[in-house]
């Protein structure tokens, strides 16, 4: 795994791929970008379920390549600690588990018992993690299948999916000397689609698209495709079996392109000034500080209070 100095060296020589997710972290601060690149983040249960739904909808034939189904998941603190020590040591040994590792992990997590019994109970889970797979329960799989069925019963959702001809399409492109990589969830004739596993309420999706910069993500993929696209869709599905399709206006996408270009300019500036140790102070325009004006709605509130 890279260290900070190695990362900076690669950045200065532009010997590294950028993506929407990494650049979005930089838009928060340079330090957020560094953490994204250097720290190992374990997927949360929400992320794993989202990936499961994504896989069922777009690449169901790869389900068993990505997931271990029905394995015993560690629930107690002892089991979690045992797995943590064993996985850490195995990852430094080409993902191979030895008897010594099992005994050491057991001694760190338990005061009594049989190391082999604990290992055998959790073996399928451990093997799955070492193989780079996510572990899910049968109940989670069944629920994800219901979400897929719900999608195709939804009028707008089914119509959109029928228009999609290419899924999980790998995109590679360059801008200002940087190489970018991304994956478009769905591409069709004159349509580009992104799937989000989140609250499907259309009003909440509108805020989601703005807050999580989905319009920038679609704008970047639009640039990568290099062809005319006139319709940009966000397909949202949530655990409550709700589905919505939102159409993003072309001017919003064009705005996203300008925002993306601004991110890259700021990124180059950060490299030139050697400021990847900066946090939010990098973007603060007042010697690292942020100036906050009274919001417009405050005047409206004052009028209510005056009455």
C-alpha positions in Angstrom: 0.0 0.0 0.0 1.3 3.5 -0.9 2.5 5.9 1.8 2.0 9.7 1.6 5.4 10.4 0.0 4.7 7.8 -2.7 1.3 9.3 -3.4 2.7 12.8 -3.8 5.4 11.5 -6.2 2.8 9.8 -8.4 0.6 13.0 -8.3 3.5 15.2 -9.4 4.2 12.9 -12.4 0.5 12.3 -13.0 1.2 8.6 -12.7 -2.2 7.8 -11.1 -5.8 7.4 -12.2 -8.4 9.8 -10.9 -12.1 9.1 -10.6 -15.3 10.8 -9.7 -15.2 9.4 -6.1 -11.6 10.5 -5.6 -12.1 14.0 -7.1 -15.3 14.4 -5.1 -13.2 13.8 -1.9 -10.7 16.4 -3.1 -13.6 18.9 -3.5 -14.0 18.6 0.3 -10.3 19.1 1.0 -6.9 17.8 -0.1 -6.7 15.8 3.1 -9.9 14.0 2.3 -8.4 13.0 -1.0 -5.3 11.7 0.7 -7.3 9.6 3.1 -9.4 8.2 0.3 -6.3 7.1 -1.5 -4.3 5.8 1.4 -6.6 4.5 4.1 -8.3 1.1 3.8 -12.1 1.5 4.3 -14.2 -1.5 5.0 -17.6 -1.5 3.3 -20.5 -0.8 5.6 -23.6 -3.0 5.6 -25.5 -0.3 3.6 -22.7 -0.3 1.0 -22.7 -4.1 0.7 -26.5 -4.2 0.3 -26.3 -1.5 -2.4 -23.6 -3.4 -4.2 -25.8 -6.5 -4.0 -28.8 -4.8 -5.6 -26.6 -3.3 -8.2 -25.2 -6.7 -9.0 -28.6 -8.3 -9.2 -29.9 -5.7 -11.6 -26.9 -5.4 -13.9 -24.7 -8.4 -13.6 -26.6 -11.2 -11.9 -24.4 -13.8 -13.5 -21.5 -12.5 -11.3 -23.4 -12.8 -8.0 -21.3 -15.7 -6.7 -18.1 -14.1 -7.8 -18.7 -11.1 -5.6 -20.6 -12.5 -2.6 -20.6 -15.3 -0.1 -24.1 -16.2 0.9 -25.3 -17.7 4.2 -21.9 -17.7 5.9 -21.8 -17.4 9.7 -21.0 -13.7 10.3 -19.1 -12.7 13.5 -21.6 -11.1 15.9 -19.9 -11.2 19.3 -17.0 -8.9 20.3 -14.8 -12.1 20.7 -15.6 -13.3 17.2 -15.1 -9.9 15.6 -11.7 -9.5 17.4 -10.7 -13.0 16.4 -11.5 -12.3 12.7 -9.8 -8.9 12.8 -6.5 -10.4 14.0 -6.7 -13.4 11.7 -7.6 -11.4 8.6 -4.9 -8.8 9.3 -2.2 -11.4 9.6 -3.4 -13.5 6.7 -3.4 -10.4 4.4 0.3 -10.0 5.1 0.9 -13.7 4.2 -0.6 -13.7 0.7 -4.1 -14.3 2.2 -3.0 -17.7 3.6 -4.1 -18.8 7.1 -1.8 -20.8 9.2 -2.3 -22.7 12.5 0.0 -20.2 14.3 -2.2 -17.3 13.1 -5.4 -19.1 14.3 -3.8 -19.7 17.7 -2.6 -16.1 18.0 -6.0 -14.6 17.0 -7.7 -16.9 19.5 -5.3 -15.8 22.3 -6.1 -12.2 21.6 -9.9 -12.7 21.6 -10.6 -15.5 24.0 -9.5 -16.6 27.5 -10.6 -20.2 27.1 -11.9 -22.6 24.5 -10.7 -24.4 21.3 -9.1 -22.2 18.6 -9.9 -24.7 15.8 -13.6 -24.8 16.8 -13.9 -21.0 16.5 -12.0 -21.0 13.2 -14.1 -23.7 11.6 -17.3 -21.9 12.6 -16.2 -18.7 10.9 -14.1 -20.3 8.1 -16.6 -19.6 5.3 -16.8 -15.9 6.3 -13.0 -15.6 6.6 -12.4 -17.4 3.3 -14.9 -15.0 1.6 -13.3 -11.9 2.9 -9.8 -13.1 1.9 -11.1 -13.8 -1.5 -12.3 -10.2 -1.8 -16.0 -11.1 -1.5 -18.7 -9.6 0.6 -20.7 -11.7 3.0 -24.5 -11.6 2.9 -27.3 -13.5 4.5 -30.0 -15.4 2.6 -32.6 -12.9 3.9 -30.6 -10.0 2.4 -30.4 -11.8 -0.9 -34.2 -12.5 -0.9 -34.9 -8.8 -0.1 -32.6 -7.6 -2.8 -34.4 -9.8 -5.3 -37.7 -8.2 -4.2 -36.3 -4.8 -5.0 -35.3 -5.9 -8.5 -38.9 -7.3 -9.0 -40.3 -4.0 -7.8 -38.1 -2.1 -10.3 -39.6 -3.9 -13.2 -43.2 -3.4 -11.9 -42.6 0.3 -11.8 -43.8 2.0 -15.0 -41.0 4.6 -15.2 -38.3 2.1 -13.9 -39.2 -0.6 -16.4 -39.3 1.8 -19.3 -35.9 3.1 -18.5 -34.4 -0.4 -18.0 -35.8 -1.4 -21.4 -34.0 1.5 -23.0 -30.6 0.5 -21.5 -28.4 -1.5 -23.9 -25.1 -1.4 -22.0 -24.6 -1.8 -18.2 -21.5 -1.4 -16.0 -19.6 0.2 -18.9 -16.0 1.0 -18.1 -15.0 4.5 -19.2 -11.5 5.8 -19.6 -10.7 9.4 -20.6 -8.2 12.2 -20.2 -8.5 15.8 -19.2 -5.6 18.3 -18.7 -3.1 15.4 -18.6 -4.9 13.3 -16.1 -6.3 9.8 -16.8 -9.7 9.2 -15.4 -11.6 6.0 -15.0 -15.3 5.3 -14.2 -18.2 2.9 -14.7 -21.5 4.0 -16.2 -24.4 2.0 -14.7 -26.5 2.2 -17.8 -26.2 3.6 -21.4 -28.8 3.5 -24.1 -29.8 5.3 -27.2 -29.4 8.9 -26.3 -29.7 8.2 -22.5 -27.2 7.9 -19.6 -28.4 6.5 -16.3 -27.0 6.2 -12.8 -28.5 3.9 -10.1 -28.7 4.9 -6.5 -29.7 2.7 -3.6 -31.2 5.3 -1.3 -34.5 6.9 -0.3 -36.4 7.0 -3.5 -38.7 9.9 -2.5 -38.3 12.3 -5.5 -38.0 15.4 -3.3 -35.2 13.7 -1.3 -33.5 12.5 -4.5 -33.4 16.1 -5.8 -31.4 17.1 -2.7 -29.3 13.9 -2.9 -28.3 14.7 -6.5 -27.1 18.1 -5.4 -25.5 17.0 -2.1 -23.7 14.0 -3.5 -22.7 15.7 -6.8 -24.5 13.1 -8.9 -24.9 15.7 -11.7 -21.1 16.0 -11.8 -20.7 12.3 -12.0 -23.1 12.1 -15.0 -21.3 15.1 -16.5 -18.0 13.4 -16.3 -19.3 10.2 -17.9 -21.0 12.3 -20.6 -17.6 13.8 -21.4 -16.0 10.4 -21.4 -18.5 9.0 -23.9 -17.8 11.7 -26.4 -21.2 11.5 -28.1 -24.4 13.4 -27.9 -26.6 12.5 -25.0 -29.8 14.4 -24.4 -31.4 12.5 -21.5 -29.8 11.9 -18.1 -31.6 9.8 -15.6 -31.2 8.9 -11.9 -32.9 5.6 -11.0 -33.5 5.4 -7.2 -34.5 2.3 -5.3 -34.8 1.9 -1.5 -35.3 -0.9 1.0 -38.9 0.0 1.4 -39.5 -1.3 -2.1 -39.9 2.2 -3.6 -38.7 3.2 -7.0 -38.4 6.6 -8.7 -36.8 7.9 -11.9 -35.6 11.5 -12.1 -34.7 13.3 -15.2 -31.7 15.8 -14.9 -31.9 18.8 -17.2 -29.1 19.3 -19.8 -28.2 22.7 -18.3 -27.6 21.0 -14.9 -25.2 18.6 -16.7 -23.4 21.4 -18.4 -23.1 23.1 -15.0 -21.6 19.8 -13.7 -19.0 19.9 -16.5 -17.9 23.3 -15.4 -17.7 22.2 -11.8 -15.6 19.2 -12.8 -13.2 21.4 -14.7 -13.0 23.7 -11.7 -12.1 20.7 -9.5 -9.3 19.7 -11.8 -7.9 23.2 -11.9 -8.0 23.4 -8.1 -6.3 19.9 -8.0 -3.5 21.1 -10.2 -3.1 24.2 -8.0 -2.9 22.0 -4.9 0.0 20.0 -6.5 1.8 23.2 -7.6 1.5 24.7 -4.1 2.2 21.3 -2.4 -0.8 21.6 -0.1 -2.0 18.1 0.2 -1.7 18.3 4.0 -4.4 21.0 4.0 -7.9 20.3 5.3 -10.9 22.6 4.8 -8.6 25.6 5.1 -7.4 24.9 1.5 -10.7 26.3 0.0 -11.2 28.9 2.7 -11.0 32.3 0.9 -10.3 34.4 4.0 -6.9 33.1 5.1 -8.4 29.6 5.3 -11.6 30.8 6.9 -15.1 30.7 5.5 -17.4 33.8 5.6 -21.1 33.1 6.2 -23.7 35.7 5.3 -27.2 35.9 6.7 -29.4 33.5 4.6 -32.2 35.0 2.6 -34.8 33.0 4.4 -33.8 34.7 7.7 -35.6 37.9 6.5 -38.7 35.9 5.8 -38.6 34.4 9.2 -38.2 37.9 10.8 -41.3 39.1 9.0 -43.3 36.2 10.5 -42.0 37.0 14.0 -42.8 40.7 13.5 -46.4 39.8 12.7 
